[in-house]
């Protein structure tokens, strides 16, 4: 039943955001569906399918843990708090996409869309706010579903995204004018004051 509640809350939060993005940022939605652009670094070509496999593994393990294994019990209060955070995290993801119309699933330079450094909104606080949002969303989903194993895998996902940040930043420093200066003015990658 928690999975159905999560699905309903996620859909009610996600679908309006996608509808607004379709109207106001159609180029962003198009770039989110483009896979393997020609200038994508080899390390990222390896990362994307490996990360996708990790996410599928997370979903399978969380389903098994929540539905059959029940390794540890997640208190109902914590599940409800995590569920209530889902719309706020979804809104933060939407705002991040609105702030950065070049946000794409693959590391690339979008010259055809006049790609430039984005340093406003959440990007004024951290250089990779969408990764922060993704980790927070997955953490909350794990808790809502009652899977402590899912929380542990989310920590692994966070570590893989930290590796990807290195790939992405090396590429952007060489390809995107102004990115090195942006790194100096915005020193935090995911969490202000921490990393």
Phi and psi in degrees as a GROMACS rama.xvg file:
@    title "Ramachandran Plot"
@    xaxis  label "Phi"
@    yaxis  label "Psi"
@TYPE xy
-64.4817  -34.561  UNK-2
-64.2522  -40.1325  UNK-3
-67.2521  -39.8271  UNK-4
-63.9117  -45.3603  UNK-5
-59.7704  -45.0711  UNK-6
-60.0545  -43.285  UNK-7
-64.8538  -46.2023  UNK-8
-66.2614  -41.8087  UNK-9
-62.7858  -44.767  UNK-10
-64.8114  -43.9478  UNK-11
-63.8183  -26.424  UNK-12
-87.6633  -38.6988  UNK-13
-81.3869  -44.6023  UNK-14
-61.3597  -43.3462  UNK-15
-62.912  -36.4179  UNK-16
-63.9573  -42.6006  UNK-17
-65.1331  -40.4384  UNK-18
-62.077  -43.1423  UNK-19
-67.0071  -41.2787  UNK-20
-63.5331  -36.9286  UNK-21
-61.1474  -33.5883  UNK-22
-80.9801  -46.8556  UNK-23
-93.5254  -19.194  UNK-24
-144.7  60.7012  UNK-25
-63.1701  -31.1022  UNK-26
-63.7548  -36.418  UNK-27
-63.9465  -47.1627  UNK-28
-63.1115  -37.4446  UNK-29
-64.119  -41.324  UNK-30
-69.1445  -26.8869  UNK-31
-71.5029  -17.1948  UNK-32
-101.882  -6.1733  UNK-33
-80.726  125.036  UNK-34
-110.645  146.645  UNK-35
51.169  62.0729  UNK-36
-64.775  157.492  UNK-37
-59.2221  -32.3449  UNK-38
-93.0495  9.32163  UNK-39
-65.072  126.46  UNK-40
-60.5968  148.625  UNK-41
-56.4896  -42.2649  UNK-42
-58.9144  -35.6113  UNK-43
-75.7565  -31.9434  UNK-44
-62.8756  -31.0833  UNK-45
-79.7306  -39.9826  UNK-46
-63.3257  -46.6476  UNK-47
-57.2016  -52.5484  UNK-48
-67.6213  -33.34  UNK-49
-65.334  -42.1347  UNK-50
-65.948  -40.3179  UNK-51
-61.0107  -40.8106  UNK-52
-64.7601  -39.6837  UNK-53
-62.4673  -40.26  UNK-54
-66.8605  -40.0558  UNK-55
-64.8313  -39.5653  UNK-56
-62.0796  -41.0122  UNK-57
-58.1392  -48.2793  UNK-58
-61.0124  -42.646  UNK-59
-65.6803  -46.9208  UNK-60
-64.3658  -43.7179  UNK-61
-61.2845  -42.6779  UNK-62
-61.7821  -43.5722  UNK-63
-65.3004  -44.4048  UNK-64
-65.5165  -48.1266  UNK-65
-69.2779  -36.234  UNK-66
-90.9561  -25.4339  UNK-67
-133.795  -42.8476  UNK-68
-82.1638  -47.7999  UNK-69
53.1212  54.4225  UNK-70
-57.217  -49.6262  UNK-71
-133.745  151.26  UNK-72
-89.6296  129.716  UNK-73
-94.3763  123.969  UNK-74
-57.1801  143.308  UNK-75
-56.5524  -39.8323  UNK-76
-59.8735  -40.7485  UNK-77
-68.9006  -37.4388  UNK-78
-63.0102  -43.6724  UNK-79
-65.9976  -42.7382  UNK-80
-60.0189  -44.1394  UNK-81
-63.6483  -39.5815  UNK-82
-63.1902  -41.3241  UNK-83
-67.57  -22.7446  UNK-84
-78.9685  -21.0684  UNK-85
-55.8043  -49.0935  UNK-86
-61.4804  -38.4203  UNK-87
-66.1184  -40.751  UNK-88
-67.1905  -39.9936  UNK-89
-61.4483  -43.0564  UNK-90
-62.4299  -40.8274  UNK-91
-62.2932  -39.8083  UNK-92
-64.2685  -41.9828  UNK-93
-60.9075  -46.3306  UNK-94
-62.281  -38.5218  UNK-95
-63.2071  -41.4594  UNK-96
-68.8004  -36.4866  UNK-97
-66.2052  -38.3138  UNK-98
-67.0503  -36.1006  UNK-99
-121.211  92.6221  UNK-100
-70.7564  -2.59098  UNK-101
-100.644  5.49421  UNK-102
-62.17  121.558  UNK-103
-137.318  156.581  UNK-104
-73.1285  -16.231  UNK-105
-117.563  147.945  UNK-106
-72.5814  120.067  UNK-107
-164.434  168.185  UNK-108
-109.204  125.183  UNK-109
-99.3777  72.4571  UNK-110
-62.0884  -35.5488  UNK-111
-64.3722  -16.5816  UNK-112
-112.702  19.3867  UNK-113
53.4773  52.3517  UNK-114
-54.1415  131.457  UNK-115
-141.303  166.285  UNK-116
-69.4839  133.917  UNK-117
-105.776  123.339  UNK-118
-131.64  24.8363  UNK-119
-114.964  170.652  UNK-120
61.8798  -137.208  UNK-121
-63.2259  -24.8296  UNK-122
-71.4786  -10.5833  UNK-123
-81.6111  -17.0755  UNK-124
-97.5821  -46.7664  UNK-125
-138.323  155.616  UNK-126
-80.535  -19.9084  UNK-127
-133.157  61.6255  UNK-128
-65.0402  -27.5708  UNK-129
-67.3851  -34.1222  UNK-130
-66.1419  -39.1989  UNK-131
-59.252  -44.6979  UNK-132
-63.3711  -44.5687  UNK-133
-62.3314  -42.1336  UNK-134
-65.6026  -44.2102  UNK-135
-62.2589  -40.2635  UNK-136
-63.8479  -46.9041  UNK-137
-65.285  -37.8841  UNK-138
-61.5611  -47.8538  UNK-139
-64.4806  -40.8653  UNK-140
-61.5418  -40.4757  UNK-141
-60.6092  -43.7659  UNK-142
-67.8087  -43.1889  UNK-143
-58.1459  -41.5658  UNK-144
-78.1059  -8.56609  UNK-145
81.2786  30.1204  UNK-146
-114.724  105.972  UNK-147
-70.4877  -31.1126  UNK-148
-61.9828  -38.828  UNK-149
-61.0867  -36.7634  UNK-150
-62.8789  -42.9671  UNK-151
-63.8581  -41.7363  UNK-152
-66.9223  -34.6035  UNK-153
-60.0141  -37.887  UNK-154
-61.6748  -40.2163  UNK-155
-64.261  -40.7561  UNK-156
-61.2008  -42.2522  UNK-157
-59.1967  -39.3874  UNK-158
-67.8537  -38.0416  UNK-159
-67.9064  -36.0958  UNK-160
-67.0983  -33.1064  UNK-161
-62.4255  -38.3364  UNK-162
-65.1176  -40.657  UNK-163
-65.7766  -33.6828  UNK-164
-57.2313  -40.0187  UNK-165
-61.0527  -44.9265  UNK-166
-59.9835  -48.9131  UNK-167
-63.5572  -44.7896  UNK-168
-70.2406  -36.0349  UNK-169
-60.6871  -43.5328  UNK-170
-64.3992  -48.967  UNK-171
-66.2654  -35.2969  UNK-172
-62.2545  -34.9836  UNK-173
-84.5464  -24.5227  UNK-174
-111.466  -25.274  UNK-175
-111.617  109.895  UNK-176
-56.9008  134.045  UNK-177
93.1225  -6.68311  UNK-178
-70.0357  -37.1898  UNK-179
-62.4493  -41.1209  UNK-180
-65.8623  -38.2714  UNK-181
-61.0915  -40.8567  UNK-182
-60.3669  -36.4405  UNK-183
-71.2211  -37.3027  UNK-184
-82.5553  -22.7509  UNK-185
-125.441  86.2506  UNK-186
-75.0209  -18.6373  UNK-187
-91.531  138.101  UNK-188
-86.3354  -53.4203  UNK-189
-122.057  -40.001  UNK-190
-128.739  116.545  UNK-191
-57.1249  133.019  UNK-192
82.3961  -7.54507  UNK-193
-119.682  -58.7768  UNK-194
